[in-house]
């Protein structure tokens, strides 16, 4: 029996937050789920392995929250994007963003809740199919199939070769230089032909309600934004270089980039006030 459940929970908490965040795509909801897990532990009596118990408990609760959240997101005003983890100093790397990249979170949004949970717990956090089965309420064989479908989907929608942080930085900086210079041709050349720009304003006026597809349309859209935008500040978004824009001294927009090779594949503009309120940028 664990001698000090509180100490064991405290040690496990960073991992629990990562698990819940990967399932939910929301730091605030992840923290709520983990806090509720602590209350459940306090009522559970003696627990032999606090971390193992907590991972299953938190993941099950996060999956339940995701199911109800998916219904709300279907009526969300415009595209729904995950809540980013932002730090102002690239050296200030929190454990959370080292494992859950923003581009991956965007891809996970297209999975069903059971597929997402199965993939996150098995492929990202190394739980066995038997352990995942206890979370999603299915047999280990069924969970294996969920993970296979999810893995196929994730691989099809993510770059074949992961971009290291330094290459990501160089590509983003070249792209921003082209945007600042107003050079449409250079900007188009920096974008993947199938590039997409997505804005999540949470209903804010002046926010695009539909993604902008294609390098030429995306470049024109971005140049129009750049012409009236406030100066950008470099920040770290889930471990990689991103940008932040301020208005009247307040954080107004967080920009996340997905790089594939030497081009930008996705640009995500997070402008929803509720997703920016708690950020430290």
C-alpha positions in Angstrom: 0.0 0.0 0.0 1.3 3.5 -0.8 2.6 5.1 2.3 1.9 8.6 1.2 -0.9 8.9 -1.5 -0.5 12.7 -1.6 3.2 12.5 -2.5 2.5 9.8 -5.1 -0.3 11.9 -6.7 1.9 15.0 -6.8 4.7 13.0 -8.5 2.2 11.6 -11.0 0.3 14.8 -11.7 2.4 16.1 -14.6 1.8 12.8 -16.5 -1.9 12.9 -15.6 -2.2 16.4 -17.0 -0.4 15.3 -20.2 -2.8 12.3 -20.6 -5.9 14.4 -20.0 -4.7 17.2 -22.3 -3.9 14.8 -25.1 -7.4 13.4 -24.9 -9.3 16.7 -24.5 -7.2 19.3 -26.3 -7.9 21.7 -23.4 -5.5 22.5 -20.6 -8.3 24.0 -18.4 -10.5 20.9 -18.8 -7.4 18.6 -18.3 -6.7 20.4 -15.0 -10.3 20.0 -13.9 -10.3 16.3 -14.6 -7.1 15.7 -12.7 -8.4 17.7 -9.7 -11.5 15.6 -9.7 -9.3 12.5 -9.8 -7.6 13.6 -6.7 -10.9 13.8 -4.9 -11.8 10.3 -6.1 -8.5 9.0 -4.8 -9.3 10.6 -1.4 -12.5 8.6 -1.3 -11.1 5.4 -2.8 -9.4 4.1 0.3 -6.0 2.3 0.1 -4.5 2.2 -3.4 -1.5 0.0 -4.0 -0.2 1.8 -7.2 -1.5 5.4 -7.2 -0.1 6.4 -10.6 -1.5 3.3 -12.4 -4.9 3.8 -10.7 -4.8 7.6 -11.4 -4.0 7.2 -15.1 -7.0 4.9 -15.7 -9.3 7.1 -13.6 -8.2 10.4 -15.2 -8.3 8.9 -18.7 -11.8 7.5 -18.2 -13.0 10.8 -16.9 -11.4 12.7 -19.7 -13.0 10.4 -22.3 -16.4 11.1 -20.7 -15.8 14.8 -20.9 -14.7 14.5 -24.5 -17.9 12.7 -25.5 -20.0 15.6 -24.2 -17.6 18.2 -25.5 -17.8 16.8 -29.0 -21.5 17.6 -29.0 -20.8 21.2 -28.0 -18.1 21.5 -30.6 -20.5 20.5 -33.4 -22.4 23.7 -32.7 -19.3 25.9 -32.1 -19.3 29.2 -34.1 -16.7 28.4 -36.7 -13.7 25.9 -36.5 -12.8 24.6 -33.1 -9.0 24.4 -32.4 -7.2 22.9 -29.4 -6.1 25.1 -26.6 -2.4 25.8 -27.0 0.4 25.6 -24.4 2.3 28.9 -24.7 5.5 30.1 -23.1 7.3 33.4 -23.8 10.8 32.0 -23.5 11.8 29.1 -25.9 14.0 27.8 -23.1 11.1 27.6 -20.7 10.0 24.2 -21.9 7.2 22.6 -19.7 7.0 18.9 -19.7 3.5 19.1 -21.3 4.5 20.4 -24.6 7.4 18.0 -25.1 5.0 15.2 -25.7 1.8 16.7 -27.1 2.5 18.8 -30.2 -0.1 21.2 -31.5 -0.2 19.7 -35.0 -0.9 16.3 -33.4 -3.7 17.7 -31.3 -5.3 19.1 -34.5 -5.2 15.7 -36.1 -6.6 14.0 -33.0 -9.7 16.2 -33.2 -10.8 14.1 -36.2 -10.9 10.8 -34.3 -13.8 9.4 -32.4 -13.5 9.6 -28.6 -12.7 5.9 -28.2 -10.2 6.0 -31.0 -8.5 9.0 -29.6 -8.3 7.6 -26.1 -7.0 4.2 -27.4 -4.3 5.9 -29.5 -3.2 8.4 -26.8 -3.0 5.8 -24.1 -1.3 3.0 -26.1 0.8 4.8 -28.7 1.7 8.0 -26.8 1.8 6.8 -23.2 2.6 3.1 -23.5 -0.4 1.5 -21.8 -1.3 -2.0 -22.6 -4.5 -2.8 -24.6 -5.8 -4.5 -21.4 -5.3 -1.3 -19.4 -6.9 0.8 -22.2 -9.8 -1.6 -22.3 -10.5 -0.7 -18.6 -10.8 3.0 -19.7 -13.0 2.7 -22.8 -15.1 -0.2 -21.6 -14.3 -2.6 -24.5 -12.3 -5.8 -24.9 -8.6 -5.7 -25.5 -9.1 -7.0 -29.0 -11.6 -4.2 -29.8 -9.2 -1.6 -28.3 -6.5 -3.0 -30.6 -8.7 -2.3 -33.6 -9.5 1.2 -32.3 -5.7 1.9 -32.1 -5.0 0.5 -35.5 -7.7 2.7 -37.1 -6.5 5.7 -35.2 -2.8 5.0 -36.0 -3.6 4.8 -39.7 -5.5 8.1 -39.6 -2.8 9.9 -37.7 -0.1 8.7 -40.0 -2.0 9.8 -43.1 -2.5 13.3 -41.7 0.9 14.1 -40.2 4.2 14.7 -42.0 6.1 11.6 -42.9 9.3 13.0 -41.4 9.0 14.9 -38.2 10.4 18.4 -38.2 13.0 19.2 -35.6 12.6 22.4 -33.7 15.6 24.1 -35.4 14.3 23.4 -38.9 10.8 24.4 -37.8 12.2 27.7 -36.6 14.1 28.4 -39.8 11.1 27.7 -42.0 8.8 29.8 -39.9 11.2 32.7 -39.8 11.7 32.7 -43.6 7.9 32.6 -44.0 7.4 35.5 -41.6 10.0 37.5 -43.5 8.2 37.0 -46.7 4.9 38.0 -45.1 6.4 41.1 -43.6 7.8 42.1 -47.0 4.4 41.7 -48.6 5.9 39.4 -51.3 3.0 37.3 -52.5 5.1 35.0 -54.7 7.6 34.3 -52.0 4.8 33.6 -49.5 3.1 31.2 -51.9 6.5 29.4 -52.4 6.8 28.9 -48.7 3.4 27.3 -48.4 2.5 23.7 -49.1 0.2 23.6 -52.2 -2.5 22.1 -50.0 -1.8 24.5 -47.1 -4.7 25.5 -44.9 -5.3 28.5 -42.5 -7.8 27.9 -39.8 -9.1 30.6 -37.4 -10.8 29.8 -34.1 -12.4 33.0 -32.8 -15.0 31.5 -30.6 -17.6 33.7 -32.2 -15.5 36.9 -32.2 -16.4 39.4 -34.9 -13.9 39.6 -37.8 -12.7 36.0 -37.5 -12.9 33.7 -40.6 -15.7 31.1 -40.0 -14.2 28.7 -42.6 -10.7 27.4 -43.2 -8.8 28.9 -46.1 -7.4 26.2 -48.4 -4.6 26.3 -51.0 -1.3 28.2 -51.1 -2.4 31.1 -53.2 -5.7 31.8 -51.3 -3.9 31.3 -47.9 -1.1 33.6 -48.9 -3.5 36.4 -49.9 -5.5 35.9 -46.8 -2.4 36.1 -44.6 -1.1 39.2 -46.4 -4.4 41.0 -45.7 -4.1 40.1 -42.1 -0.5 41.2 -41.9 -1.4 44.6 -43.4 -3.5 45.5 -40.3 -1.9 43.3 -37.6 -0.1 44.4 -34.5 3.6 43.5 -34.3 4.1 39.8 -33.6 6.0 38.4 -30.6 7.9 35.0 -30.9 6.6 32.5 -28.4 6.8 28.7 -27.9 3.6 26.9 -28.8 3.6 23.3 -27.6 7.3 23.2 -27.8 7.8 24.8 -31.3 8.2 28.4 -32.5 4.9 30.2 -32.9 3.8 33.8 -32.7 1.6 35.9 -30.5 -0.2 39.2 -31.3 -1.3 41.7 -28.7 -4.0 44.4 -28.8 -4.2 47.1 -26.2 -1.8 45.3 -24.1 -3.7 42.0 -24.1 -3.0 38.7 -25.8 -5.2 38.7 -28.9 -4.0 35.8 -31.1 -1.7 32.8 -30.8 -0.4 31.4 -34.1 0.7 27.8 -34.4 2.6 26.5 -37.5 2.8 23.0 -38.9 5.9 22.5 -41.0 6.4 19.7 -43.5 9.9 19.6 -45.0 10.7 23.2 -46.0 7.1 24.4 -46.3 4.3 25.5 -44.0 1.4 23.0 -44.2 -0.9 24.5 -41.6 -1.4 27.8 -39.8 -3.7 27.9 -36.9 -4.9 31.2 -35.5 -6.3 30.8 -31.9 -8.3 33.9 -31.1 -11.1 32.6 -28.8 -10.9 34.6 -25.6 -11.6 31.6 -23.5 -8.5 29.8 -24.9 -6.2 32.8 -24.4 -7.3 34.0 -20.9 -5.0 31.7 -18.9 -1.9 31.8 -21.2 1.4 33.3 -20.0 2.5 34.9 -23.3 
